[in-house]
Amino acid sequence: MKNLSKIVVSLVFSLLLVPSSFAITLQEAKAEGLVGEQMDGYVGLVVNNVPAEVRALVRDVNAERRQRYQEIAQENGISVEQVTAVAYERAVQATRSGHYIQNASGRWVQK
């Protein structure tokens, strides 16, 4: 599990960055309170009324995460759920103060 934690730490930091093809970055969307870290290890919309580019950003970031989570799970002989649980813990640790995360009841709260 310790080895998995190291892998997921590097994963989380790499996933906090997004391709520069988007007009808004993941960090900018988080800073604006539009998206946050979900309990399932993916990013989600904090508010429903967001521009299409933010929806596309969330979709693409989550697709990248899903692929990487599957790779990590397969490489380590563990479930994707185990990987996403550790990824969420690490994402919360890496989340800046004032950005949103889902709490245990699934509600959006500012860190």
Buried (B, 14 or more C-beta within 10 A) or exposed (E): EEEBEEBBBEBBEEBBEBEEEBEBBBBBBBBBBBBBBBBBBBBBBBEEEBEEEBBBBBEBBBEBBBEBBEBBBEEBEBEBEBBBBBBBBBBBEBBEEEBBBBEEEEEBEEE
